[in-house]
Amino acid sequence: MQQTILISTPSHNGLYDITRQVEAIVSESGVQTGLVNVYAQGATAGIMIQFKFIALLKSLKYRVACILLNLL
């Protein structure tokens, strides 16, 4: 079974949480055990597994703000 998740990106860089979409696909498939393969097409695309995504975003925003304000 193969499904596609399309993400429209408003800017060049970004982090996008696709956890809910992947969970929905797995749930709808009826599969009880196995593996999920997630693939990102593109030379600069990447996949990251992050346990605390919201905390990561807050941390990144803080660091970017500090860099912009020359605080680090």
N, CA, C, O and CB atoms as a CASP TS submission, in Angstrom:
PFRMAT TS
TARGET T0000
AUTHOR 0000-0000-0000
METHOD Language model
MODEL 1
PARENT N/A
ATOM      1  N   MET     1       0.842  -1.179   0.000  1.00  0.00           N
ATOM      2  CA  MET     1       0.000   0.000   0.000  1.00  0.00           C
ATOM      3  C   MET     1       0.888   1.244   0.000  1.00  0.00           C
ATOM      4  O   MET     1       1.866   1.317   0.744  1.00  0.00           O
ATOM      5  CB  MET     1      -0.958  -0.003   1.220  1.00  0.00           C
ATOM      6  N   GLN     2       0.550   2.191  -0.814  1.00  0.00           N
ATOM      7  CA  GLN     2       1.317   3.434  -0.875  1.00  0.00           C
ATOM      8  C   GLN     2       0.359   4.616  -0.861  1.00  0.00           C
ATOM      9  O   GLN     2      -0.642   4.627  -1.576  1.00  0.00           O
ATOM     10  CB  GLN     2       2.219   3.474  -2.140  1.00  0.00           C
ATOM     11  N   GLN     3       0.674   5.599  -0.049  1.00  0.00           N
ATOM     12  CA  GLN     3      -0.111   6.826   0.042  1.00  0.00           C
ATOM     13  C   GLN     3       0.844   8.007  -0.118  1.00  0.00           C
ATOM     14  O   GLN     3       2.042   7.883   0.132  1.00  0.00           O
ATOM     15  CB  GLN     3      -0.895   6.907   1.403  1.00  0.00           C
ATOM     16  N   THR     4       0.311   9.143  -0.532  1.00  0.00           N
ATOM     17  CA  THR     4       1.114  10.347  -0.702  1.00  0.00           C
ATOM     18  C   THR     4       0.565  11.460   0.178  1.00  0.00           C
ATOM     19  O   THR     4      -0.642  11.698   0.224  1.00  0.00           O
ATOM     20  CB  THR     4       1.139  10.786  -2.180  1.00  0.00           C
ATOM     21  N   ILE     5       1.464  12.133   0.870  1.00  0.00           N
ATOM     22  CA  ILE     5       1.120  13.323   1.646  1.00  0.00           C
ATOM     23  C   ILE     5       1.765  14.501   0.922  1.00  0.00           C
ATOM     24  O   ILE     5       2.988  14.558   0.798  1.00  0.00           O
ATOM     25  CB  ILE     5       1.611  13.214   3.160  1.00  0.00           C
ATOM     26  N   LEU     6       0.968  15.422   0.455  1.00  0.00           N
ATOM     27  CA  LEU     6       1.489  16.602  -0.229  1.00  0.00           C
ATOM     28  C   LEU     6       1.523  17.775   0.739  1.00  0.00           C
ATOM     29  O   LEU     6       0.559  18.024   1.462  1.00  0.00           O
ATOM     30  CB  LEU     6       0.634  16.946  -1.473  1.00  0.00           C
ATOM     31  N   ILE     7       2.638  18.491   0.746  1.00  0.00           N
ATOM     32  CA  ILE     7       2.802  19.645   1.618  1.00  0.00           C
ATOM     33  C   ILE     7       3.147  20.852   0.762  1.00  0.00           C
ATOM     34  O   ILE     7       4.133  20.837   0.026  1.00  0.00           O
ATOM     35  CB  ILE     7       3.899  19.391   2.692  1.00  0.00           C
ATOM     36  N   SER     8       2.346  21.883   0.857  1.00  0.00           N
ATOM     37  CA  SER     8       2.620  23.131   0.161  1.00  0.00           C
ATOM     38  C   SER     8       3.421  24.022   1.106  1.00  0.00           C
ATOM     39  O   SER     8       2.951  24.364   2.191  1.00  0.00           O
ATOM     40  CB  SER     8       1.294  23.834  -0.306  1.00  0.00           C
ATOM     41  N   THR     9       4.609  24.391   0.700  1.00  0.00           N
ATOM     42  CA  THR     9       5.481  25.170   1.572  1.00  0.00           C
ATOM     43  C   THR     9       5.479  26.636   1.153  1.00  0.00           C
ATOM     44  O   THR     9       5.794  26.951   0.006  1.00  0.00           O
ATOM     45  CB  THR     9       6.912  24.607   1.548  1.00  0.00           C
ATOM     46  N   PRO    10       5.130  27.532   2.067  1.00  0.00           N
ATOM     47  CA  PRO    10       5.072  28.953   1.745  1.00  0.00           C
ATOM     48  C   PRO    10       6.440  29.624   1.685  1.00  0.00           C
ATOM     49  O   PRO    10       6.564  30.738   1.176  1.00  0.00           O
ATOM     50  CB  PRO    10       4.222  29.656   2.751  1.00  0.00           C
ATOM     51  N   SER    11       7.465  28.954   2.200  1.00  0.00           N
ATOM     52  CA  SER    11       8.795  29.555   2.190  1.00  0.00           C
ATOM     53  C   SER    11       9.833  28.489   1.863  1.00  0.00           C
ATOM     54  O   SER    11       9.521  27.302   1.775  1.00  0.00           O
ATOM     55  CB  SER    11       9.110  30.224   3.551  1.00  0.00           C
ATOM     56  N   HIS    12      11.063  28.933   1.687  1.00  0.00           N
ATOM     57  CA  HIS    12      12.151  28.030   1.313  1.00  0.00           C
ATOM     58  C   HIS    12      12.466  27.028   2.418  1.00  0.00           C
ATOM     59  O   HIS    12      12.703  25.852   2.139  1.00  0.00           O
ATOM     60  CB  HIS    12      13.397  28.827   0.973  1.00  0.00           C
ATOM     61  N   ASN    13      12.471  27.477   3.649  1.00  0.00           N
ATOM     62  CA  ASN    13      12.804  26.619   4.787  1.00  0.00           C
ATOM     63  C   ASN    13      11.581  26.415   5.661  1.00  0.00           C
ATOM     64  O   ASN    13      10.716  27.287   5.744  1.00  0.00           O
ATOM     65  CB  ASN    13      13.955  27.222   5.613  1.00  0.00           C
ATOM     66  N   GLY    14      11.508  25.268   6.307  1.00  0.00           N
ATOM     67  CA  GLY    14      10.402  25.048   7.226  1.00  0.00           C
ATOM     68  C   GLY    14      10.423  23.651   7.811  1.00  0.00           C
ATOM     69  O   GLY    14      11.024  22.730   7.258  1.00  0.00           O
ATOM     70  N   LEU    15       9.761  23.519   8.930  1.00  0.00           N
ATOM     71  CA  LEU    15       9.557  22.221   9.570  1.00  0.00           C
ATOM     72  C   LEU    15       8.063  21.947   9.571  1.00  0.00           C
ATOM     73  O   LEU    15       7.271  22.811   9.948  1.00  0.00           O
ATOM     74  CB  LEU    15      10.148  22.190  11.031  1.00  0.00           C
ATOM     75  N   TYR    16       7.679  20.764   9.155  1.00  0.00           N
ATOM     76  CA  TYR    16       6.267  20.429   9.046  1.00  0.00           C
ATOM     77  C   TYR    16       6.009  19.104   9.750  1.00  0.00           C
ATOM     78  O   TYR    16       6.642  18.092   9.447  1.00  0.00           O
ATOM     79  CB  TYR    16       5.825  20.358   7.564  1.00  0.00           C
ATOM     80  N   ASP    17       5.094  19.122  10.673  1.00  0.00           N
ATOM     81  CA  ASP    17       4.740  17.928  11.441  1.00  0.00           C
ATOM     82  C   ASP    17       3.697  17.144  10.654  1.00  0.00           C
ATOM     83  O   ASP    17       2.577  17.616  10.460  1.00  0.00           O
ATOM     84  CB  ASP    17       4.205  18.302  12.867  1.00  0.00           C
ATOM     85  N   ILE    18       4.069  15.934  10.194  1.00  0.00           N
ATOM     86  CA  ILE    18       3.145  15.101   9.427  1.00  0.00           C
ATOM     87  C   ILE    18       2.668  13.894  10.237  1.00  0.00           C
ATOM     88  O   ILE    18       2.107  12.946   9.686  1.00  0.00           O
ATOM     89  CB  ILE    18       3.810  14.630   8.133  1.00  0.00           C
ATOM     90  N   THR    19       2.896  13.940  11.537  1.00  0.00           N
ATOM     91  CA  THR    19       2.531  12.819  12.403  1.00  0.00           C
ATOM     92  C   THR    19       1.070  12.426  12.240  1.00  0.00           C
ATOM     93  O   THR    19       0.768  11.248  12.051  1.00  0.00           O
ATOM     94  CB  THR    19       2.809  13.167  13.854  1.00  0.00           C
ATOM     95  N   ARG    20       0.164  13.385  12.311  1.00  0.00           N
ATOM     96  CA  ARG    20      -1.282  13.079  12.238  1.00  0.00           C
ATOM     97  C   ARG    20      -1.654  12.459  10.900  1.00  0.00           C
ATOM     98  O   ARG    20      -2.465  11.534  10.851  1.00  0.00           O
ATOM     99  CB  ARG    20      -2.114  14.352  12.464  1.00  0.00           C
ATOM    100  N   GLN    21      -1.067  12.959   9.811  1.00  0.00           N
ATOM    101  CA  GLN    21      -1.366  12.405   8.497  1.00  0.00           C
ATOM    102  C   GLN    21      -0.896  10.951   8.394  1.00  0.00           C
ATOM    103  O   GLN    21      -1.606  10.100   7.859  1.00  0.00           O
ATOM    104  CB  GLN    21      -0.710  13.255   7.400  1.00  0.00           C
ATOM    105  N   VAL    22       0.305  10.675   8.910  1.00  0.00           N
ATOM    106  CA  VAL    22       0.838   9.311   8.880  1.00  0.00           C
ATOM    107  C   VAL    22      -0.018   8.399   9.762  1.00  0.00           C
ATOM    108  O   VAL    22      -0.342   7.278   9.370  1.00  0.00           O
ATOM    109  CB  VAL    22       2.320   9.287   9.349  1.00  0.00           C
ATOM    110  N   GLU    23      -0.380   8.881  10.949  1.00  0.00           N
ATOM    111  CA  GLU    23      -1.242   8.083  11.831  1.00  0.00           C
ATOM    112  C   GLU    23      -2.570   7.751  11.155  1.00  0.00           C
ATOM    113  O   GLU    23      -3.060   6.627  11.268  1.00  0.00           O
ATOM    114  CB  GLU    23      -1.500   8.832  13.148  1.00  0.00           C
ATOM    115  N   ALA    24      -3.149   8.714  10.459  1.00  0.00           N
ATOM    116  CA  ALA    24      -4.432   8.483   9.783  1.00  0.00           C
ATOM    117  C   ALA    24      -4.290   7.438   8.676  1.00  0.00           C
ATOM    118  O   ALA    24      -5.152   6.570   8.535  1.00  0.00           O
ATOM    119  CB  ALA    24      -4.977   9.800   9.198  1.00  0.00           C
ATOM    120  N   ILE    25      -3.238   7.511   7.907  1.00  0.00           N
ATOM    121  CA  ILE    25      -3.015   6.548   6.830  1.00  0.00           C
ATOM    122  C   ILE    25      -2.859   5.139   7.398  1.00  0.00           C
ATOM    123  O   ILE    25      -3.442   4.186   6.880  1.00  0.00           O
ATOM    124  CB  ILE    25      -1.769   6.934   6.006  1.00  0.00           C
ATOM    125  N   VAL    26      -2.077   5.015   8.454  1.00  0.00           N
ATOM    126  CA  VAL    26      -1.876   3.701   9.074  1.00  0.00           C
ATOM    127  C   VAL    26      -3.190   3.180   9.652  1.00  0.00           C
ATOM    128  O   VAL    26      -3.524   2.008   9.474  1.00  0.00           O
ATOM    129  CB  VAL    26      -0.798   3.779  10.181  1.00  0.00           C
ATOM    130  N   SER    27      -3.923   4.028  10.329  1.00  0.00           N
ATOM    131  CA  SER    27      -5.198   3.632  10.927  1.00  0.00           C
ATOM    132  C   SER    27      -6.186   3.166   9.854  1.00  0.00           C
ATOM    133  O   SER    27      -6.838   2.134  10.013  1.00  0.00           O
ATOM    134  CB  SER    27      -5.798   4.799  11.729  1.00  0.00           C
ATOM    135  N   GLU    28      -6.293   3.919   8.774  1.00  0.00           N
ATOM    136  CA  GLU    28      -7.220   3.578   7.692  1.00  0.00           C
ATOM    137  C   GLU    28      -6.825   2.307   6.954  1.00  0.00           C
ATOM    138  O   GLU    28      -7.673   1.640   6.362  1.00  0.00           O
ATOM    139  CB  GLU    28      -7.305   4.718   6.712  1.00  0.00           C
ATOM    140  N   SER    29      -5.530   1.969   6.989  1.00  0.00           N
ATOM    141  CA  SER    29      -5.062   0.781   6.271  1.00  0.00           C
ATOM    142  C   SER    29      -5.506  -0.510   6.941  1.00  0.00           C
ATOM    143  O   SER    29      -5.635  -1.540   6.279  1.00  0.00           O
ATOM    144  CB  SER    29      -3.553   0.801   6.159  1.00  0.00           C
ATOM    145  N   GLY    30      -5.741  -0.465   8.244  1.00  0.00           N
ATOM    146  CA  GLY    30      -6.112  -1.672   8.977  1.00  0.00           C
ATOM    147  C   GLY    30      -4.924  -2.533   9.361  1.00  0.00           C
ATOM    148  O   GLY    30      -5.103  -3.566  10.006  1.00  0.00           O
ATOM    149  N   VAL    31      -3.724  -2.141   8.986  1.00  0.00           N
ATOM    150  CA  VAL    31      -2.525  -2.902   9.323  1.00  0.00           C
ATOM    151  C   VAL    31      -2.305  -2.833  10.838  1.00  0.00           C
ATOM    152  O   VAL    31      -2.378  -1.759  11.435  1.00  0.00           O
ATOM    153  CB  VAL    31      -1.277  -2.356   8.550  1.00  0.00           C
ATOM    154  N   GLN    32      -2.038  -3.984  11.447  1.00  0.00           N
ATOM    155  CA  GLN    32      -1.856  -4.043  12.896  1.00  0.00           C
ATOM    156  C   GLN    32      -0.384  -4.016  13.310  1.00  0.00           C
ATOM    157  O   GLN    32      -0.042  -3.462  14.355  1.00  0.00           O
ATOM    158  CB  GLN    32      -2.512  -5.292  13.441  1.00  0.00           C
ATOM    159  N   THR    33       0.475  -4.604  12.503  1.00  0.00           N
ATOM    160  CA  THR    33       1.910  -4.604  12.806  1.00  0.00           C
ATOM    161  C   THR    33       2.688  -4.357  11.522  1.00  0.00           C
ATOM    162  O   THR    33       2.215  -4.664  10.428  1.00  0.00           O
ATOM    163  CB  THR    33       2.348  -5.948  13.466  1.00  0.00           C
ATOM    164  N   GLY    34       3.872  -3.808  11.665  1.00  0.00           N
ATOM    165  CA  GLY    34       4.707  -3.575  10.493  1.00  0.00           C
ATOM    166  C   GLY    34       5.486  -2.291  10.610  1.00  0.00           C
ATOM    167  O   GLY    34       5.628  -1.727  11.695  1.00  0.00           O
ATOM    168  N   LEU    35       5.984  -1.840   9.496  1.00  0.00           N
ATOM    169  CA  LEU    35       6.802  -0.631   9.436  1.00  0.00           C
ATOM    170  C   LEU    35       6.168   0.390   8.501  1.00  0.00           C
ATOM    171  O   LEU    35       5.456   0.036   7.561  1.00  0.00           O
ATOM    172  CB  LEU    35       8.232  -0.964   8.976  1.00  0.00           C
ATOM    173  N   VAL    36       6.437   1.647   8.773  1.00  0.00           N
ATOM    174  CA  VAL    36       6.023   2.731   7.893  1.00  0.00           C
ATOM    175  C   VAL    36       7.284   3.325   7.292  1.00  0.00           C
ATOM    176  O   VAL    36       8.234   3.634   8.011  1.00  0.00           O
ATOM    177  CB  VAL    36       5.181   3.816   8.657  1.00  0.00           C
ATOM    178  N   ASN    37       7.296   3.484   5.992  1.00  0.00           N
ATOM    179  CA  ASN    37       8.416   4.109   5.307  1.00  0.00           C
ATOM    180  C   ASN    37       7.979   5.494   4.843  1.00  0.00           C
ATOM    181  O   ASN    37       6.999   5.629   4.109  1.00  0.00           O
ATOM    182  CB  ASN    37       8.906   3.238   4.106  1.00  0.00           C
ATOM    183  N   VAL    38       8.702   6.513   5.269  1.00  0.00           N
ATOM    184  CA  VAL    38       8.397   7.888   4.869  1.00  0.00           C
ATOM    185  C   VAL    38       9.555   8.371   4.007  1.00  0.00           C
ATOM    186  O   VAL    38      10.718   8.279   4.402  1.00  0.00           O
ATOM    187  CB  VAL    38       8.174   8.831   6.121  1.00  0.00           C
ATOM    188  N   TYR    39       9.231   8.883   2.838  1.00  0.00           N
ATOM    189  CA  TYR    39      10.237   9.316   1.867  1.00  0.00           C
ATOM    190  C   TYR    39       9.949  10.755   1.447  1.00  0.00           C
ATOM    191  O   TYR    39       8.806  11.109   1.159  1.00  0.00           O
ATOM    192  CB  TYR    39      10.256   8.374   0.626  1.00  0.00           C
ATOM    193  N   ALA    40      10.974  11.565   1.416  1.00  0.00           N
ATOM    194  CA  ALA    40      10.831  12.951   0.963  1.00  0.00           C
ATOM    195  C   ALA    40      11.585  13.107  -0.348  1.00  0.00           C
ATOM    196  O   ALA    40      12.792  12.871  -0.411  1.00  0.00           O
ATOM    197  CB  ALA    40      11.359  13.963   2.037  1.00  0.00           C
ATOM    198  N   GLN    41      10.871  13.506  -1.392  1.00  0.00           N
ATOM    199  CA  GLN    41      11.478  13.681  -2.703  1.00  0.00           C
ATOM    200  C   GLN    41      12.083  15.076  -2.814  1.00  0.00           C
ATOM    201  O   GLN    41      11.460  16.060  -2.416  1.00  0.00           O
ATOM    202  CB  GLN    41      10.443  13.449  -3.820  1.00  0.00           C
ATOM    203  N   GLY    42      13.260  15.157  -3.340  1.00  0.00           N
ATOM    204  CA  GLY    42      13.904  16.450  -3.544  1.00  0.00           C
ATOM    205  C   GLY    42      15.318  16.457  -3.001  1.00  0.00           C
ATOM    206  O   GLY    42      15.622  15.781  -2.018  1.00  0.00           O
ATOM    207  N   ALA    43      16.175  17.223  -3.647  1.00  0.00           N
ATOM    208  CA  ALA    43      17.588  17.266  -3.274  1.00  0.00           C
ATOM    209  C   ALA    43      17.814  17.856  -1.888  1.00  0.00           C
ATOM    210  O   ALA    43      18.766  17.480  -1.204  1.00  0.00           O
ATOM    211  CB  ALA    43      18.361  18.064  -4.292  1.00  0.00           C
ATOM    212  N   THR    44      16.954  18.771  -1.471  1.00  0.00           N
ATOM    213  CA  THR    44      17.165  19.423  -0.179  1.00  0.00           C
ATOM    214  C   THR    44      16.110  19.036   0.854  1.00  0.00           C
ATOM    215  O   THR    44      16.080  19.604   1.946  1.00  0.00           O
ATOM    216  CB  THR    44      17.172  20.923  -0.356  1.00  0.00           C
ATOM    217  N   ALA    45      15.254  18.086   0.526  1.00  0.00           N
ATOM    218  CA  ALA    45      14.224  17.644   1.476  1.00  0.00           C
ATOM    219  C   ALA    45      14.834  16.667   2.470  1.00  0.00           C
ATOM    220  O   ALA    45      15.782  15.950   2.151  1.00  0.00           O
ATOM    221  CB  ALA    45      13.024  16.986   0.735  1.00  0.00           C
ATOM    222  N   GLY    46      14.293  16.650   3.646  1.00  0.00           N
ATOM    223  CA  GLY    46      14.778  15.731   4.664  1.00  0.00           C
ATOM    224  C   GLY    46      13.661  15.333   5.606  1.00  0.00           C
ATOM    225  O   GLY    46      12.646  16.020   5.712  1.00  0.00           O
ATOM    226  N   ILE    47      13.856  14.227   6.283  1.00  0.00           N
ATOM    227  CA  ILE    47      12.887  13.734   7.261  1.00  0.00           C
ATOM    228  C   ILE    47      13.592  13.668   8.601  1.00  0.00           C
ATOM    229  O   ILE    47      14.712  13.170   8.708  1.00  0.00           O
ATOM    230  CB  ILE    47      12.303  12.332   6.852  1.00  0.00           C
ATOM    231  N   MET    48      12.925  14.173   9.611  1.00  0.00           N
ATOM    232  CA  MET    48      13.491  14.182  10.953  1.00  0.00           C
ATOM    233  C   MET    48      12.469  13.578  11.911  1.00  0.00           C
ATOM    234  O   MET    48      11.276  13.868  11.824  1.00  0.00           O
ATOM    235  CB  MET    48      13.886  15.629  11.392  1.00  0.00           C
ATOM    236  N   ILE    49      12.935  12.754  12.803  1.00  0.00           N
ATOM    237  CA  ILE    49      12.073  12.236  13.862  1.00  0.00           C
ATOM    238  C   ILE    49      12.388  13.043  15.108  1.00  0.00           C
ATOM    239  O   ILE    49      13.521  13.043  15.589  1.00  0.00           O
ATOM    240  CB  ILE    49      12.287  10.684  14.099  1.00  0.00           C
ATOM    241  N   GLN    50      11.386  13.726  15.626  1.00  0.00           N
ATOM    242  CA  GLN    50      11.572  14.590  16.788  1.00  0.00           C
ATOM    243  C   GLN    50      10.504  14.266  17.812  1.00  0.00           C
ATOM    244  O   GLN    50       9.311  14.376  17.530  1.00  0.00           O
ATOM    245  CB  GLN    50      11.520  16.089  16.391  1.00  0.00           C
ATOM    246  N   PHE    51      10.929  13.867  19.003  1.00  0.00           N
ATOM    247  CA  PHE    51       9.992  13.454  20.042  1.00  0.00           C
ATOM    248  C   PHE    51       9.114  14.597  20.524  1.00  0.00           C
ATOM    249  O   PHE    51       7.902  14.428  20.658  1.00  0.00           O
ATOM    250  CB  PHE    51      10.742  12.869  21.207  1.00  0.00           C
ATOM    251  N   LYS    52       9.693  15.738  20.782  1.00  0.00           N
ATOM    252  CA  LYS    52       8.938  16.886  21.294  1.00  0.00           C
ATOM    253  C   LYS    52       8.992  18.002  20.269  1.00  0.00           C
ATOM    254  O   LYS    52       9.781  18.938  20.400  1.00  0.00           O
ATOM    255  CB  LYS    52       9.498  17.369  22.665  1.00  0.00           C
ATOM    256  N   PHE    53       8.146  17.900  19.242  1.00  0.00           N
ATOM    257  CA  PHE    53       8.183  18.809  18.094  1.00  0.00           C
ATOM    258  C   PHE    53       7.900  20.252  18.495  1.00  0.00           C
ATOM    259  O   PHE    53       8.593  21.160  18.036  1.00  0.00           O
ATOM    260  CB  PHE    53       7.180  18.364  17.044  1.00  0.00           C
ATOM    261  N   ILE    54       6.899  20.483  19.339  1.00  0.00           N
ATOM    262  CA  ILE    54       6.543  21.850  19.743  1.00  0.00           C
ATOM    263  C   ILE    54       7.692  22.486  20.520  1.00  0.00           C
ATOM    264  O   ILE    54       8.016  23.654  20.305  1.00  0.00           O
ATOM    265  CB  ILE    54       5.249  21.851  20.599  1.00  0.00           C
ATOM    266  N   ALA    55       8.304  21.727  21.417  1.00  0.00           N
ATOM    267  CA  ALA    55       9.447  22.254  22.172  1.00  0.00           C
ATOM    268  C   ALA    55      10.592  22.598  21.230  1.00  0.00           C
ATOM    269  O   ALA    55      11.291  23.591  21.433  1.00  0.00           O
ATOM    270  CB  ALA    55       9.916  21.237  23.232  1.00  0.00           C
ATOM    271  N   LEU    56      10.786  21.773  20.196  1.00  0.00           N
ATOM    272  CA  LEU    56      11.832  22.048  19.212  1.00  0.00           C
ATOM    273  C   LEU    56      11.555  23.359  18.489  1.00  0.00           C
ATOM    274  O   LEU    56      12.456  24.181  18.323  1.00  0.00           O
ATOM    275  CB  LEU    56      11.939  20.895  18.200  1.00  0.00           C
ATOM    276  N   LEU    57      10.314  23.557  18.060  1.00  0.00           N
ATOM    277  CA  LEU    57       9.968  24.791  17.343  1.00  0.00           C
ATOM    278  C   LEU    57      10.202  26.010  18.217  1.00  0.00           C
ATOM    279  O   LEU    57      10.747  27.012  17.754  1.00  0.00           O
ATOM    280  CB  LEU    57       8.508  24.754  16.878  1.00  0.00           C
ATOM    281  N   LYS    58       9.796  25.935  19.473  1.00  0.00           N
ATOM    282  CA  LYS    58      10.002  27.064  20.388  1.00  0.00           C
ATOM    283  C   LYS    58      11.490  27.339  20.565  1.00  0.00           C
ATOM    284  O   LYS    58      11.916  28.494  20.581  1.00  0.00           O
ATOM    285  CB  LYS    58       9.343  26.785  21.758  1.00  0.00           C
ATOM    286  N   SER    59      12.276  26.280  20.697  1.00  0.00           N
ATOM    287  CA  SER    59      13.712  26.423  20.860  1.00  0.00           C
ATOM    288  C   SER    59      14.342  27.047  19.612  1.00  0.00           C
ATOM    289  O   SER    59      15.183  27.940  19.716  1.00  0.00           O
ATOM    290  CB  SER    59      14.351  25.062  21.157  1.00  0.00           C
ATOM    291  N   LEU    60      13.929  26.573  18.435  1.00  0.00           N
ATOM    292  CA  LEU    60      14.473  27.122  17.193  1.00  0.00           C
ATOM    293  C   LEU    60      14.111  28.588  17.024  1.00  0.00           C
ATOM    294  O   LEU    60      14.948  29.391  16.611  1.00  0.00           O
ATOM    295  CB  LEU    60      13.971  26.325  15.999  1.00  0.00           C
ATOM    296  N   LYS    61      12.866  28.945  17.341  1.00  0.00           N
ATOM    297  CA  LYS    61      12.441  30.343  17.234  1.00  0.00           C
ATOM    298  C   LYS    61      13.250  31.213  18.182  1.00  0.00           C
ATOM    299  O   LYS    61      13.645  32.322  17.825  1.00  0.00           O
ATOM    300  CB  LYS    61      10.935  30.481  17.535  1.00  0.00           C
ATOM    301  N   TYR    62      13.500  30.713  19.395  1.00  0.00           N
ATOM    302  CA  TYR    62      14.293  31.458  20.371  1.00  0.00           C
ATOM    303  C   TYR    62      15.716  31.657  19.850  1.00  0.00           C
ATOM    304  O   TYR    62      16.257  32.760  19.918  1.00  0.00           O
ATOM    305  CB  TYR    62      14.314  30.724  21.735  1.00  0.00           C
ATOM    306  N   ARG    63      16.318  30.589  19.330  1.00  0.00           N
ATOM    307  CA  ARG    63      17.693  30.682  18.842  1.00  0.00           C
ATOM    308  C   ARG    63      17.806  31.634  17.647  1.00  0.00           C
ATOM    309  O   ARG    63      18.747  32.421  17.552  1.00  0.00           O
ATOM    310  CB  ARG    63      18.207  29.294  18.453  1.00  0.00           C
ATOM    311  N   VAL    64      16.839  31.548  16.749  1.00  0.00           N
ATOM    312  CA  VAL    64      16.856  32.450  15.586  1.00  0.00           C
ATOM    313  C   VAL    64      16.715  33.894  16.037  1.00  0.00           C
ATOM    314  O   VAL    64      17.409  34.778  15.534  1.00  0.00           O
ATOM    315  CB  VAL    64      15.725  32.090  14.593  1.00  0.00           C
ATOM    316  N   ALA    65      15.816  34.133  16.986  1.00  0.00           N
ATOM    317  CA  ALA    65      15.653  35.496  17.495  1.00  0.00           C
ATOM    318  C   ALA    65      16.942  35.993  18.144  1.00  0.00           C
ATOM    319  O   ALA    65      17.321  37.150  17.960  1.00  0.00           O
ATOM    320  CB  ALA    65      14.495  35.558  18.502  1.00  0.00           C
ATOM    321  N   CYS    66      17.605  35.143  18.890  1.00  0.00           N
ATOM    322  CA  CYS    66      18.862  35.534  19.538  1.00  0.00           C
ATOM    323  C   CYS    66      19.936  35.819  18.511  1.00  0.00           C
ATOM    324  O   CYS    66      20.702  36.770  18.663  1.00  0.00           O
ATOM    325  CB  CYS    66      19.337  34.444  20.499  1.00  0.00           C
ATOM    326  N   ILE    67      20.004  35.003  17.458  1.00  0.00           N
ATOM    327  CA  ILE    67      20.997  35.240  16.420  1.00  0.00           C
ATOM    328  C   ILE    67      20.716  36.568  15.725  1.00  0.00           C
ATOM    329  O   ILE    67      21.627  37.358  15.480  1.00  0.00           O
ATOM    330  CB  ILE    67      21.005  34.084  15.398  1.00  0.00           C
ATOM    331  N   LEU    68      19.455  36.800  15.412  1.00  0.00           N
ATOM    332  CA  LEU    68      19.095  38.053  14.737  1.00  0.00           C
ATOM    333  C   LEU    68      19.399  39.268  15.611  1.00  0.00           C
ATOM    334  O   LEU    68      19.746  40.338  15.111  1.00  0.00           O
ATOM    335  CB  LEU    68      17.610  38.044  14.357  1.00  0.00           C
ATOM    336  N   LEU    69      19.262  39.084  16.925  1.00  0.00           N
ATOM    337  CA  LEU    69      19.528  40.193  17.837  1.00  0.00           C
ATOM    338  C   LEU    69      20.949  40.178  18.384  1.00  0.00           C
ATOM    339  O   LEU    69      21.296  40.968  19.262  1.00  0.00           O
ATOM    340  CB  LEU    69      18.548  40.161  18.980  1.00  0.00           C
ATOM    341  N   ASN    70      21.765  39.272  17.857  1.00  0.00           N
ATOM    342  CA  ASN    70      23.177  39.118  18.269  1.00  0.00           C
ATOM    343  C   ASN    70      23.298  38.850  19.769  1.00  0.00           C
ATOM    344  O   ASN    70      24.168  39.411  20.434  1.00  0.00           O
ATOM    345  CB  ASN    70      23.983  40.380  17.903  1.00  0.00           C
ATOM    346  N   LEU    71      22.423  37.991  20.299  1.00  0.00           N
ATOM    347  CA  LEU    71      22.478  37.676  21.719  1.00  0.00           C
ATOM    348  C   LEU    71      23.274  36.399  22.013  1.00  0.00           C
ATOM    349  O   LEU    71      23.647  36.159  23.162  1.00  0.00           O
ATOM    350  CB  LEU    71      21.076  37.539  22.260  1.00  0.00           C
ATOM    351  N   LEU    72      23.533  35.594  21.008  1.00  0.00           N
ATOM    352  CA  LEU    72      24.303  34.357  21.233  1.00  0.00           C
ATOM    353  C   LEU    72      25.733  34.548  20.833  1.00  0.00           C
ATOM    354  O   LEU    72      26.535  33.622  20.948  1.00  0.00           O
ATOM    355  CB  LEU    72      23.703  33.183  20.462  1.00  0.00           C
TER
END
